[in-house]
Amino acid sequence: MTANPVQRPDRQQSETATETVTEPESELEPVLKSGMTTESGEAITAQSELIGIFYVENRRRKQNIKIMVKLCPDGIYLRRETAENDHINEQLIRIDDIVGSSYGKRLKKRARGGLNSCKSANHEPQEAADEDEEQQQQQQREQQKSTKRRQPGQTQADNSAYLYIYAYLKKEKPLRRVQTLRILRFRTSDHYAENLNTARLWHHTIREHKQRAAGKLARDPGKKLLILLNPKSGSGKGREQFQKQVAPLLREAEAQYDLQITTHPHYAQEYVRSRKDLLERYAGIVVASGDGLFYEVLNGLMERMDWRRACRELSLGIIPCGSGNGLAKSIAHHCNEPYEPKPILHATLICMTGRATPMDVVRVELNHRDKHFVMYSFLSIGWGLIADIDIESERLRSIGAQRFTLWAIRRLITLRCYPGKLFYLPASTKHTEGSAELAAKAATAVESAPESPVETVEPHPVATRTFSEFKDLPDESDVQLRAHESDLDQFADALSMDRSVYRQNGDSWHSAVSRRTAYYSVGGQSTRSNRSRLSVAQRIEAANAEFSQLVPASTMPGLQLPLPAADGWLSEAGEFVMVHAAYTTHLASDCFFAPDSRLNDGLIYLVIIRAGVGRSQLLNFLLSMHNGTHLPVEEDPHIQVLPVRAFRIEPSGSNGILTIDGERVDYGPIQAEVFPGLINVMTNTGQ
């Protein structure tokens, strides 16, 4: 005999325990009977709708309250009415607010936390023994309590099966998520197996409804998530934050994942680039760190030979365990989800929804002396005031976020202006529409090489994949592509608490200069069969030509070529206090820099501050960035914001600071163009 899973059951009565909607935990006991399962353990098919009648005891009023629970594609309806039918209350727990569920025997209360979901977690024998002893004591106390509550005639054995439903209800004014646990107790049969089958049916039905709600953009449920954790993030508390705040949510959502802890700079970039079974094993990559580690993952994906498929099939998520959390705040803003006061919790909930939204990526080219760099950015590019404050205040990092305020005051007192020339391609020109279409093809094409013309690159010396400048030609026996020599043994899970391998300077983990070039400086596998006929230099040239067909083709002329005005390019020369390009709403969790930006609008918002601006106006600009009111509403001769598709900066002189995604790069000419919707980021909207 089981609790009723059919659509329209008859109603009966039974006693229950106390429950209120506002309580974080409540018990509901079913009273209906049905013959949906057999003792032979046949498989149960999930139903589109399940209904059960439960009762809770109100000890204060000394009466039972009847609860009708209906599970449907919209979620779980709870309809409550008193015995006299003088009061009716309904509550809907939306299916999107439900993280997951579990079923079985009554769970013992225990503290949240632990890495039990990760197979790599190792526990000391003594700790495990202490935990078992504590659980046994807790179980004895629970049994004593349940014995006192038993009514005459009840058997000692508890044959009930329990369904635990984990939800985080979204509330408005203020915007927040409220953790909620609902427990359904199935005990209508004298046999535990039948009660368990009913609980299992409800559990599988919840999973089916959640998968259907995720839609076509949902992740493949048969694949795992790859979580990359930087233990140095969050002032060295990244591991602790993951254990206490992220792992419990993953367990509630029944998420299957592999945890990789970064051990050295560029670890994530090399791991993502070189792992051969990345697409076959994982449905997405979650970065548990700041924006710097996300940058490494993005550029690691773009260095893969199958970058098109990787960008299409792997959704990327971020859990803000670091200091720079602009992307996490931008995603929360896009989803209309709360960020504070628990950003890690809220970001993890977004990653667990299984949906993804296309996001723009900006391709950046740099020339410094005789070096040519290509990298990919997702946040911003800075030249001038904000970049100066961000980088130069590093010497005051010990005082925390106040360093930005103090250094901003100093920069206002000793205001700098940078001479140079600025080129930009407005978003409204016809040429930009064609460029956007061409860039979109780069993200959706299935072929291994793009149909667009091959990008021509100036013959500058390029850096090797080991991020050192290419100087000496290798021996013939050493010439081969790094993509065919990856060794995954170096990326073994580093869950050990031994931190001696970590560097002292946590900032060095997120250096944008790690992405030196998109071109190989050594010969490829396609030329190895012709070694007897080709020289080393010819093989290098052939490998670079082959790889240039695999990377996204630029629609802009090379950095040393002019930008034709006939194609819609505009330019201005003079002195600038700041030029900052942003393509997400937030540069940091407290910097609402581009309010009109969207994740996939195909636009770069170029904020220009020209020389001659007053210090009071600049001070108001900096103080208003936290709420997005810093940009002028009316036309201003000194401060201007322009939506563009591409831009180029040519600084005069050699003294200045350039940043990409908050990290300093070599000072010199730089140009960037947006590739709309190139990657997919985890959201709860799928839009």
N, C-alpha and C positions, 0 to 999 in steps of 0.2 A: 504494500500500500504506500502511495506517495502523495506528496502535495500536488494539487491539481495543475497540470500544464495546459489544459485545453482552453478553448476560447470563451465559453460561457458556462461556468460551473454553477452548481447549486451551492447555497451558503449554509454553513453550520457554525457552531460556536465552540470556543475553547478558551482556557485561561492562558495568560501571557505575562511577560515582565513589563516593567515600566519603560516608556519611550516617549520622548518629545522631539519635535522637528529640530529644535535648536541644539540638542545635545550632540556632541561629536561622535557618540557611539550609542547605538540602540539595538535592541533585540526584537524581532518580530517572529511569531510562531504561527505556522500554517495549520489549518484544520481540515482541509479538503482532501479527498481521497480519489485516486485514479489508478488505472492499471497500465501506465505508459511503458513500464519497463518489465523485464523478466529477470528471474534469479540467475539465468544463464549468462547474464552480462552482455546482452546484445547491444550493439551501438545505438545511441540515441541521436536522432536527427534534430538539429536546432529548429525551433518553431519561430514563425514571424511574430507571434504574439502569445504571451503567457499571462495568466491571471491567477491570483491566489488570494484567499481571505485569511488575514492574520489578526491577532488580537494582542494588545498590550494592556498591562494592568496599571492603572493610575492609583497608586497607594494613597495619594492625598485625598482623592475623591472616593476612594474605595469602590471603584467600578472599572469595568473593562471597556476599552476603546477599540472599536472595530476598524481595521485598516484593510482596504482593498488595494493590492499591489498589482499593477499592470505593467508588464515589460513589453515594449513595442519599439519600432524603429526610431521613434522620437526620443525615447529614453524610458525612465521609470516613473510612472504616475503613482502617487500615494494619496488615496482618498480616505480621509479620517472622519468618523462620525461617532457621536456618543450613543449609548443604548437607547436614549429617548429621542434620538434623531433631532435634538434641538440645536445641534451645532455641527456644521460640515466644513472641513478644511481640506484643500487640495494642494499638493506640491508636485512639481515636475523636476526631476533630476535629468537634465538633458544628456543625451548620449555623448555629446562632445565634452561634457563636464566629467564624465566617468573615465577614470584612468584605466581601471581594470578591476578584476575580481579574482577571488580564490575560494576554494571550497574544501570541505573535509571536516575533521574533528574540530572541536572548539580550540581556538588558538590561545596559547598562554600569552599574557601581556609581557611585553619586553620592550626595552628601549629601542628607539629607531636608530638605524646606522648599521655599519658593517659592510663588508664586501662579499657577502655570501653569493651574490649573483655572478661574481667573477671567478672562473675556475682557477685563475692564477693566484688567488688569495691563499696565503699560508697562515695557519694559526699554530701557536705554540701548544704543546700537549697540556701544559698546566693551565693555560687560559681556557682551553676547551673543557677540561675537567671542572674548573670553577663554574663555567657557564652551565654545564650539565647539572651540577649540584644546585645551582640557583633555580634552574627551570624545574627540577624535581620538587624543590620546596614550594615554588609558586603553584605547581600543579596540585600538591597536597592541600594548600590553602584554598584553591578554587573548588576542590572536591568537597572540603568541609563546608564551604558556603553553599554549594548546590545541595548538599544533604539537608541543611537546615531549611532550605526553601521547598523541599519536596513535600507534596501533599500525601495524605494517607492513601495507600493502594498503589503508589508508584513504585516501579522497580528501581533497584539500585543502579543498574547499568544505564548509561545515557546512550541511547541508540540514535540520537539526533545527528543530522548532518547540517553544517552551517555554511552559508554563503556570505562572504564578506565582499561588500561593494565599496570600492574606494573612489571617491569623487571630490572634486575641488570646484565648488559652486562659484560662479561669477556674480559679483555684486557690484552695483553702481553706487556712486556718491557716498563714499569715495570708491573709486575703482579698485577692486581687490578680489582675491580668491580665498574662499573659506573652505578649509579642509573638513570633509564630512565622511563618516563611516556608517554605513547601514548594514546590519546583520540580519539575515533571514534564517530562521531556525526551522528545519524540516524534520518533523517527528511524528508524522501521521501513520507510520508503519512501525511494527515491532522489530523489523529487520533493518539494521544499519545500511546494508547494501542498497536496499530500495530507496531509502532516504538520500543516500549519497548519489544515486542515479538521478534523482530529481534535482538535487543541487547542481549536479554536473550539467544537466540540461539547461538550467538557467544560466550557468556560467558560459557555456558555449553559445547560447543565444546572444548574450551580451557581446561576446567577441565578434559574432557574425554581424550584428548591427553596427558595431564600431568600424569594421572593415568596409561595410557598404557605405557608411557615412563618409569615409575618407575619399571615396570616389576614384576616378581614373588616375589622379595624381598621387595615389597612396603608394607607400613603399611596398616592396615585395615582402610579404610576411614570412617567406621561407628563408630569408637571408638575415644575417646579423647586422648589428651596428658596430662600427669601429670607433672607439672612443680614445682620443689622444689627450692625455692629461699632462700638464706641465706642473710638477710639484713645487716649482719655484714661484708660481703665480700666487697672487693674493698675499704678498709679504711672506712667502714660504709656507702658506697654509693650504695650498691647492689640494694636497692629498687628504687632509683632514676635512676640508669642505666637501670633497667628493664623497667621502665615507659617510658623513653625517647628513648631507642634504640631497645628494644625487642618487646614491645607491638604493636608499629605501624607495624612492619613486620608481626606479627601474624595476625593482622587485614587485611593486604593486602592479605595474603595467605588464609584467611577465616579459620584459624586453630581453632578448638574447643579444649579448654583446661581447666583444673582445676589448680588453683594456690594455692600452700601450702607454707606458709612462716614458716621457722623453728624458734622455740622459745627457744630451749634449746639444750645442747649437746646430741647427739645420737637421736635426733628427727627423722631425715630422716631414719635412720636405723630401728628404732622401727616402724615407720609408714609403710615402705615398707614390713617389716617382718609380721606385724600383720593385715594388711588390707585384708579382706577376698575376696572382689570383685575386687581386683587389676587387674586380668587378664581379667575379663569380662567387665570391664569399660574402661580400657586404652590400647592403642596400643603401647605406649612407655613412657619413663620417661626421662625428660630433667632436668639436674642439672644446675641451674644458680648460680654458685659459683666457687670455686677453686677445686683442685684435692681432697681435704679432704672430701668434701661432696659427691663426686662421690664414694669415698672409702666406706662411710657409706651406700650408696645405694647398691653397689655391695655386701657387706657383709650382708645387710638386705635381699637381694634376696637369697643368699646362705643359710640363716637360715630358709627359708620357707620349709615346707614339700613338696611343689610342685615346688622346685627350678628348676628341669629339664624343666618343661613346661614354667616357668617364664623366664628362660634364652633363651628359644627358641622363645617365642612369643613376649617378650617385648624388643624392641630396646632401647638402652640407648644413650642419647646425652648430650653434655656439652656445656654450654655458659660461657666463661671465665670472670666471674665477680670477681674472687678472685685474690690472689697474686701468688699462685702456679698453673700455667696453662700449664703444660707439656703435658697433654693428648690432650687438645684443639689444641696446636701447632702440635702435632704428627698427629692428624686427618687431619688438614689443609695440612700438608706435604704429607700425603698419597693421598689426593684428588687433589693435585696440585692446591690448592686454596690459595689466599692471606690471610695473618694473620694481619699484620700491614697495615695501621695505625688504622684500625677499627676492632679489633678482635671480639668484641661482635656482630657487624653487620655480619661479614663474618661467624662466627660460627652459628648464627641464620639461615642464608641462608642454610647452610649445613643441619641443623636439619629439615628444612622445605621441603627438597626434597622428603622425604618419603622413601628413600632407606636405607639399612643397610648392614654392612660388618661384618663378624665374626671377633672376636678379642680374643687373647690368655689371659688366666687368670693363675696366678701362685698361687699354694697352698703352704702356709708357715706354718711350725711347729716350735714352740719355746719351750724350756725347761728352766725354771728359778727356781732354787732350787727345790721345790716339786710341781711346777705348770707346767701344759702342756697347751699350747695355739695352736689353729688352726685358721688361718685367710686367706683371699684371697686378692691378690695384683694385680695391673694392671700396675704399673709404674716401680718401682725399689726397690732394697734392697741394703743398704749401710753399710760398715764397714770401718772405718778409716778416711782418710783425708777429703773427701767431706762431709761425715756425721758429722765430727767434725765441719767443717766450717758452715754447715747449721744449726746445733743445737746451738752451742756455740755463734754464732753471734746474736742470738735472743735478747741478752741484748742490742744490738745496733739497734734494729728495728726502733727506732725513726728517724734514718738518712736515711732510705730507702734502696735501692738496693746497695748503697755504702758499707753497712755493710759487704757484702760478700768479697769485695776487701780488706777491712781493715783487716778482720779476716784471710783471706788467706795469707796476708803478715805476720801476727803474727804466723800462723801455719808453714810457711816456715822457719821463724827464729828459732822457737822452734819445730823442726820437731819431730814427734812421730813415733815410730814403735810398732806394736802390734804382739806379738808372738802368734802362733796358728797353726792349721792344716786345710788345705783346701782339700776337696774332690769334684770332678766334673765328670759328665758323658758326654763325648764328643758327639756331635750331629751325628757323623758318624758311631757309633757302631751299630751292629745289635740289641743289647738289646734296644737301644733307639727307634728304629723303632717300636718294639713291644710295648714299653711304650707309644709312641705317638698314636698308634692305640687304645690302651686301654683307654687312656685319651680322645680321640675323641669320643669313645663310650659313655663316661659319659655325653657328651654334647648333643648327639643325641638320646639316648635311650628313649623310650616312657614309659617303665614300671616304676612303682613306686619304685622299688629297682633294683640296678644293678645286672647283671649276674656275674660280677667278684667277687672274694672271698672277704669276709667281712674283713675290715681292723682291725687289732689287735692293741690295744692301751695299753701302759704301765699303770699300776694301780696307776697313780698319782691322787691326789685330783684335782678336776676340779672346775671351777667357775660356779656360777649360771647364768641364763639368765639376771639377774639384774646387772651383771658385778661386783659382790662382791664375795669374796672368800667363798666357801662352808664350813661352820664350823659345825653348829648345824642341826640335821635332823629335818624336819618339822613334824608337827602333821599330822595324817592320813587325817583329814578333809581338810588339805591345799595341799595335794599332787595331782597335776595335771599339765598338760603341759600348758605352757604359750600360745601356739598356739591356744588353745581352750578357752582362756579367754580375748582375745583382746577387748579393749574398744575404739571404734573410736571417742568417744566424746572428748577424750583428744587431738585429732588431728584436732580440728575445725580450720577453716581457720583463720589465725592470721594477717589479712590485716590491722588491726588497727595500727595507727601510734604510739601507746603507746609503747615505747621502754624500759619501766621500767623493763620488764621481761627478758630482754636480759642481758647476763653476760658482765662484763667489758672486759674480756680477750677473744678476738675473736679467738685466736689460739686454745683455749680449745674446740672449736667446731669440730676440725678435728683431734681427737686423735686416733691413730691406736690401742691403748690399749683398745679401746671400744669393740673390738672383742676378748673376752677372750677365748672362747672355742666353739667348734661346738657340744658339747655334753651336754645333759640335766643332771642336778643334782637332779631332782625330778622325781617322777613316771609319767607315761603317761596314757592316757585314756584307752589304751589297757589293762592295768593291774587293772583298778579300779573295775572291776567286781570280781576280785580275792582278794580283800582287806582282807577278813576274813581268807584267807589261806596264804597270802604272807606277809612277814615282810616288813618294810619300806626299809631296805637295799636291799632286793631282788627286790623290785619294782624299785628302783633307778638303779640297775644293768640291769634289763630288759629294762628300758626306754633307757639307754645308748646303749645297744645292738641293739635295734630297730632303734635308730637314726643313728647309725654307718652304717646301711645298706642304708640310704637315702642320706648321704653326698657323694661327690666324693671319690672313693676308691683310696688310695695312692698306687703307684707302688714301693715306696721306703720302705726299712726297717725302723723300729722305730728309733728315735734319739739315743737311747742307744744300738742299735744293730750295728754290724760292716757292712760295705759296701763291698761286695765281689768283688775282682779284676777280678774274672772270668766273671762277668757281664759287664765288661768294665770300671769299676770305676778307676779313677786315683787320686792320692793324692800327696801332698807335704806339708812338715812341715818347719817352719822357721819364720822369721819376715816379716811383711807386712806393708807397708805404707798405702795401701788401697786395698780393694776388693769391687768392686761395680758391681752389677748385674742389667742390664737394659733390658727391653723388649718393649720399645717404642723408637722412634727416639730421642725424646726430654725429658729431665728431667724438664725443665722449658722453657718458651717462648724464652729465649736467650741462651739455653744450648743444642746444637746439639750433644748429647752424643754418640748415636749409629746409625751412618748414614746408615748401612746396615740392620737395623731392619725393620720388616714389622709387620702390625697389627696382622696377622694370619699366621706367618711362623713357629710357634711352637718352637721357639728358645729363649734362654736366652743368652744375650751377657755379658760375665764375663770379666771385666777389672781388671787386677791384676797389682799392682805396688809393687815391692819387695824392701826390705831394700837395701841400697847402691846406690839408685838413686840420682843423683845430684840435688841440689836445682835449678840450672838454667834450667835443663830439666823439673823439676816439674813446674817451673814458666811458661815455654813455653806450657806445657800441660794444665795448667789452663787457660792461655790467649787464647788458640786456641779452647776451647770447644764451643765458640759461633758459629763457622763456620764448625765444624766437622773435623778439620785437626789435632786434638790432638793425634790421634792414630798413632803408628809407621807404616810406610809402609813396612820396612824391619824388620827382626827379631831383637828384642831388649832383652837383658838379664834382664832388670829391668821392662819394661812395656810390657804387653802382653794382647791381647784380644782373648777370646775363645768363640765360639758358643757352648753352652751346652744345655742339656735337663733338667738337675737337678744338684744341688750342695748342699754341706754341709759345714758350717763353725763351727769350734770348737775353740773358743778363749781360750787362757790361761790367768788365772787371772780373776779379777772381775772389772777392771777399763777400761772402753771404752764406745763407743756409737754405737748402732745399730739403723738403721732407716728402716722403711717400708713405701714406698710411701711418703717419706719426713717427717715422724713422728717417734719420738723416741719410742722404745720398750725396754723391759727388756733385759739386757745384759746377754748373755749366748749362748749355742749351738743353731744353727738355720739351718734348711734345707728347700729347696724349689724345686718344680718341676712344669713344665709347663703343662697346659691343653689346647691344641690347640683349638681355635675357640669356647670357652665355652660360650661366650656371643656375642651379636650383638650390634655394635655401629652405630650410625647414620652417614652416609656419603652421598656424592652425586654421588658415582660411583657404589655402590652395589657390589663391587668386593673385 
